[in-house]
Amino acid sequence: MTGLVDCTKAVTDDIGRLLLAENVRTIEQSMQNSEERKAEWVVQARGREKTISTLLGDLQYERTYYRHRVTGEFKYLTDELLGLEPHQQIDTGLQADMLTKAKEMSYEQVVQSY
């Protein structure tokens, strides 16, 4: 039974990661096509890769880097919409889970559990 549960969890995590990646792609496309965005932000660079660790595993996606027409500020608007800080590599849900586990076990055990 335990093996079956582990296998099922691995499959559902994979499906969840695929759904999450598709949602992020949809958000990215919407941002690229947005007339509101085009009025304020200019594409600086496309296809920049990002990897973020989540409870479902590592999520890799491509995003666009923008420059504000007036202020000259640079941003990854998709990351901002997703609530990700610049240079963030671990999702806050995973961070919270790791902290909870760290109270119960050693750091090495927490890392090995992922």
PyRosetta script that sets phi, psi and omega in degrees:
from pyrosetta import init, pose_from_sequence

init()
pose = pose_from_sequence("MTGLVDCTKAVTDDIGRLLLAENVRTIEQSMQNSEERKAEWVVQARGREKTISTLLGDLQYERTYYRHRVTGEFKYLTDELLGLEPHQQIDTGLQADMLTKAKEMSYEQVVQSY")
pose.set_psi(1, -42.7)
pose.set_omega(1, -178.4)
pose.set_phi(2, -60.4)
pose.set_psi(2, -41.8)
pose.set_omega(2, 178.4)
pose.set_phi(3, -63.2)
pose.set_psi(3, -39.7)
pose.set_omega(3, 177.9)
pose.set_phi(4, -64.7)
pose.set_psi(4, -41.7)
pose.set_omega(4, 178.0)
pose.set_phi(5, -63.5)
pose.set_psi(5, -46.0)
pose.set_omega(5, 179.5)
pose.set_phi(6, -60.7)
pose.set_psi(6, -43.7)
pose.set_omega(6, 179.4)
pose.set_phi(7, -63.6)
pose.set_psi(7, -43.4)
pose.set_omega(7, 179.4)
pose.set_phi(8, -63.8)
pose.set_psi(8, -42.0)
pose.set_omega(8, 178.5)
pose.set_phi(9, -62.6)
pose.set_psi(9, -42.2)
pose.set_omega(9, 179.1)
pose.set_phi(10, -61.0)
pose.set_psi(10, -42.4)
pose.set_omega(10, 179.8)
pose.set_phi(11, -66.5)
pose.set_psi(11, -45.1)
pose.set_omega(11, -178.9)
pose.set_phi(12, -68.0)
pose.set_psi(12, -33.6)
pose.set_omega(12, 174.7)
pose.set_phi(13, -64.1)
pose.set_psi(13, -42.2)
pose.set_omega(13, 178.0)
pose.set_phi(14, -62.1)
pose.set_psi(14, -44.5)
pose.set_omega(14, 178.9)
pose.set_phi(15, -63.2)
pose.set_psi(15, -43.5)
pose.set_omega(15, 178.6)
pose.set_phi(16, -61.0)
pose.set_psi(16, -41.8)
pose.set_omega(16, 178.7)
pose.set_phi(17, -64.9)
pose.set_psi(17, -40.2)
pose.set_omega(17, 177.5)
pose.set_phi(18, -64.1)
pose.set_psi(18, -43.2)
pose.set_omega(18, 177.6)
pose.set_phi(19, -63.4)
pose.set_psi(19, -42.3)
pose.set_omega(19, 178.4)
pose.set_phi(20, -62.3)
pose.set_psi(20, -44.8)
pose.set_omega(20, 178.8)
pose.set_phi(21, -61.6)
pose.set_psi(21, -39.9)
pose.set_omega(21, 178.7)
pose.set_phi(22, -66.6)
pose.set_psi(22, -39.7)
pose.set_omega(22, 176.5)
pose.set_phi(23, -62.0)
pose.set_psi(23, -42.4)
pose.set_omega(23, 179.2)
pose.set_phi(24, -65.3)
pose.set_psi(24, -40.1)
pose.set_omega(24, 176.7)
pose.set_phi(25, -61.1)
pose.set_psi(25, -40.9)
pose.set_omega(25, 178.7)
pose.set_phi(26, -64.4)
pose.set_psi(26, -43.1)
pose.set_omega(26, 177.1)
pose.set_phi(27, -61.5)
pose.set_psi(27, -44.9)
pose.set_omega(27, 179.6)
pose.set_phi(28, -60.8)
pose.set_psi(28, -45.5)
pose.set_omega(28, 179.2)
pose.set_phi(29, -63.6)
pose.set_psi(29, -41.9)
pose.set_omega(29, 178.5)
pose.set_phi(30, -61.0)
pose.set_psi(30, -40.9)
pose.set_omega(30, 178.8)
pose.set_phi(31, -65.1)
pose.set_psi(31, -42.8)
pose.set_omega(31, 179.9)
pose.set_phi(32, -63.6)
pose.set_psi(32, -34.9)
pose.set_omega(32, -176.3)
pose.set_phi(33, -91.5)
pose.set_psi(33, -5.9)
pose.set_omega(33, -175.1)
pose.set_phi(34, -67.7)
pose.set_psi(34, 125.8)
pose.set_omega(34, 177.1)
pose.set_phi(35, -67.7)
pose.set_psi(35, -36.2)
pose.set_omega(35, 177.4)
pose.set_phi(36, -61.6)
pose.set_psi(36, -44.4)
pose.set_omega(36, 178.3)
pose.set_phi(37, -62.8)
pose.set_psi(37, -44.4)
pose.set_omega(37, -178.1)
pose.set_phi(38, -61.2)
pose.set_psi(38, -30.1)
pose.set_omega(38, 179.9)
pose.set_phi(39, -70.4)
pose.set_psi(39, -27.9)
pose.set_omega(39, -175.5)
pose.set_phi(40, -114.2)
pose.set_psi(40, -30.3)
pose.set_omega(40, -172.2)
pose.set_phi(41, -122.3)
pose.set_psi(41, 137.6)
pose.set_omega(41, 179.2)
pose.set_phi(42, -109.5)
pose.set_psi(42, 141.2)
pose.set_omega(42, 177.7)
pose.set_phi(43, -66.6)
pose.set_psi(43, 126.8)
pose.set_omega(43, 176.6)
pose.set_phi(44, -100.1)
pose.set_psi(44, -42.5)
pose.set_omega(44, 179.9)
pose.set_phi(45, -155.9)
pose.set_psi(45, 140.5)
pose.set_omega(45, 179.0)
pose.set_phi(46, -109.4)
pose.set_psi(46, 158.6)
pose.set_omega(46, 170.7)
pose.set_phi(47, 71.0)
pose.set_psi(47, 25.7)
pose.set_omega(47, 177.3)
pose.set_phi(48, -78.6)
pose.set_psi(48, 127.2)
pose.set_omega(48, -175.1)
pose.set_phi(49, -82.3)
pose.set_psi(49, 147.3)
pose.set_omega(49, 177.3)
pose.set_phi(50, -139.7)
pose.set_psi(50, 139.7)
pose.set_omega(50, 173.1)
pose.set_phi(51, -123.9)
pose.set_psi(51, 129.9)
pose.set_omega(51, 176.3)
pose.set_phi(52, -131.1)
pose.set_psi(52, 134.0)
pose.set_omega(52, 178.9)
pose.set_phi(53, -83.0)
pose.set_psi(53, 131.5)
pose.set_omega(53, -179.8)
pose.set_phi(54, -128.8)
pose.set_psi(54, 176.2)
pose.set_omega(54, 175.9)
pose.set_phi(55, -63.3)
pose.set_psi(55, -21.2)
pose.set_omega(55, 179.2)
pose.set_phi(56, -91.4)
pose.set_psi(56, -2.8)
pose.set_omega(56, -176.3)
pose.set_phi(57, 115.1)
pose.set_psi(57, -174.0)
pose.set_omega(57, -178.8)
pose.set_phi(58, -73.8)
pose.set_psi(58, 133.0)
pose.set_omega(58, 177.0)
pose.set_phi(59, -111.0)
pose.set_psi(59, 122.9)
pose.set_omega(59, 177.2)
pose.set_phi(60, -112.0)
pose.set_psi(60, 135.1)
pose.set_omega(60, 178.3)
pose.set_phi(61, -152.7)
pose.set_psi(61, 165.8)
pose.set_omega(61, 177.0)
pose.set_phi(62, -108.0)
pose.set_psi(62, 144.4)
pose.set_omega(62, 179.2)
pose.set_phi(63, -139.6)
pose.set_psi(63, 169.0)
pose.set_omega(63, -177.1)
pose.set_phi(64, -109.3)
pose.set_psi(64, 140.5)
pose.set_omega(64, 178.7)
pose.set_phi(65, -99.3)
pose.set_psi(65, 128.8)
pose.set_omega(65, -175.5)
pose.set_phi(66, -118.6)
pose.set_psi(66, 155.6)
pose.set_omega(66, 173.7)
pose.set_phi(67, -121.5)
pose.set_psi(67, 132.9)
pose.set_omega(67, 178.7)
pose.set_phi(68, -72.2)
pose.set_psi(68, 133.1)
pose.set_omega(68, -175.8)
pose.set_phi(69, -61.0)
pose.set_psi(69, -36.6)
pose.set_omega(69, -174.9)
pose.set_phi(70, -94.4)
pose.set_psi(70, -51.7)
pose.set_omega(70, -173.2)
pose.set_phi(71, -84.3)
pose.set_psi(71, -21.1)
pose.set_omega(71, -176.6)
pose.set_phi(72, 78.9)
pose.set_psi(72, 4.8)
pose.set_omega(72, 179.0)
pose.set_phi(73, -65.4)
pose.set_psi(73, 145.2)
pose.set_omega(73, 178.4)
pose.set_phi(74, -110.9)
pose.set_psi(74, 139.6)
pose.set_omega(74, 178.9)
pose.set_phi(75, -154.9)
pose.set_psi(75, 154.0)
pose.set_omega(75, 164.3)
pose.set_phi(76, -94.9)
pose.set_psi(76, 99.2)
pose.set_omega(76, -174.2)
pose.set_phi(77, -65.3)
pose.set_psi(77, -33.4)
pose.set_omega(77, 177.9)
pose.set_phi(78, -64.7)
pose.set_psi(78, -44.1)
pose.set_omega(78, 177.6)
pose.set_phi(79, -59.7)
pose.set_psi(79, -42.6)
pose.set_omega(79, 179.5)
pose.set_phi(80, -61.8)
pose.set_psi(80, -43.5)
pose.set_omega(80, 178.9)
pose.set_phi(81, -62.9)
pose.set_psi(81, -33.9)
pose.set_omega(81, 178.4)
pose.set_phi(82, -79.7)
pose.set_psi(82, -6.1)
pose.set_omega(82, 179.8)
pose.set_phi(83, 79.8)
pose.set_psi(83, 23.8)
pose.set_omega(83, 179.8)
pose.set_phi(84, -94.7)
pose.set_psi(84, 134.4)
pose.set_omega(84, 176.2)
pose.set_phi(85, -79.2)
pose.set_psi(85, 154.6)
pose.set_omega(85, 175.1)
pose.set_phi(86, -55.7)
pose.set_psi(86, 135.6)
pose.set_omega(86, 177.8)
pose.set_phi(87, 70.0)
pose.set_psi(87, 6.8)
pose.set_omega(87, 178.1)
pose.set_phi(88, -68.2)
pose.set_psi(88, 132.2)
pose.set_omega(88, -178.4)
pose.set_phi(89, -117.6)
pose.set_psi(89, -11.8)
pose.set_omega(89, -178.5)
pose.set_phi(90, -127.4)
pose.set_psi(90, 128.5)
pose.set_omega(90, 177.1)
pose.set_phi(91, -63.2)
pose.set_psi(91, 145.9)
pose.set_omega(91, -178.0)
pose.set_phi(92, -63.1)
pose.set_psi(92, -29.7)
pose.set_omega(92, 176.3)
pose.set_phi(93, -64.0)
pose.set_psi(93, -41.7)
pose.set_omega(93, 177.5)
pose.set_phi(94, -68.4)
pose.set_psi(94, -40.8)
pose.set_omega(94, 177.7)
pose.set_phi(95, -58.5)
pose.set_psi(95, -45.9)
pose.set_omega(95, -179.8)
pose.set_phi(96, -62.3)
pose.set_psi(96, -42.0)
pose.set_omega(96, 179.1)
pose.set_phi(97, -63.8)
pose.set_psi(97, -40.5)
pose.set_omega(97, 179.4)
pose.set_phi(98, -64.7)
pose.set_psi(98, -41.3)
pose.set_omega(98, 178.9)
pose.set_phi(99, -64.5)
pose.set_psi(99, -39.8)
pose.set_omega(99, 177.9)
pose.set_phi(100, -62.6)
pose.set_psi(100, -45.6)
pose.set_omega(100, 179.7)
pose.set_phi(101, -67.3)
pose.set_psi(101, -33.2)
pose.set_omega(101, -178.4)
pose.set_phi(102, -63.7)
pose.set_psi(102, -25.9)
pose.set_omega(102, 177.0)
pose.set_phi(103, -69.7)
pose.set_psi(103, -25.8)
pose.set_omega(103, -173.9)
pose.set_phi(104, -100.6)
pose.set_psi(104, -21.1)
pose.set_omega(104, -175.8)
pose.set_phi(105, -146.3)
pose.set_psi(105, 173.0)
pose.set_omega(105, -178.9)
pose.set_phi(106, -71.3)
pose.set_psi(106, 161.4)
pose.set_omega(106, 179.2)
pose.set_phi(107, -57.1)
pose.set_psi(107, -43.7)
pose.set_omega(107, -179.2)
pose.set_phi(108, -60.5)
pose.set_psi(108, -42.3)
pose.set_omega(108, 179.0)
pose.set_phi(109, -65.3)
pose.set_psi(109, -38.4)
pose.set_omega(109, 178.3)
pose.set_phi(110, -61.8)
pose.set_psi(110, -48.5)
pose.set_omega(110, -179.1)
pose.set_phi(111, -61.5)
pose.set_psi(111, -42.8)
pose.set_omega(111, -179.0)
pose.set_phi(112, -68.7)
pose.set_psi(112, -22.4)
pose.set_omega(112, -179.6)
pose.set_phi(113, -73.0)
pose.set_psi(113, -12.2)
pose.set_omega(113, 178.1)
pose.set_phi(114, -105.1)
pose.dump_pdb("model.pdb")
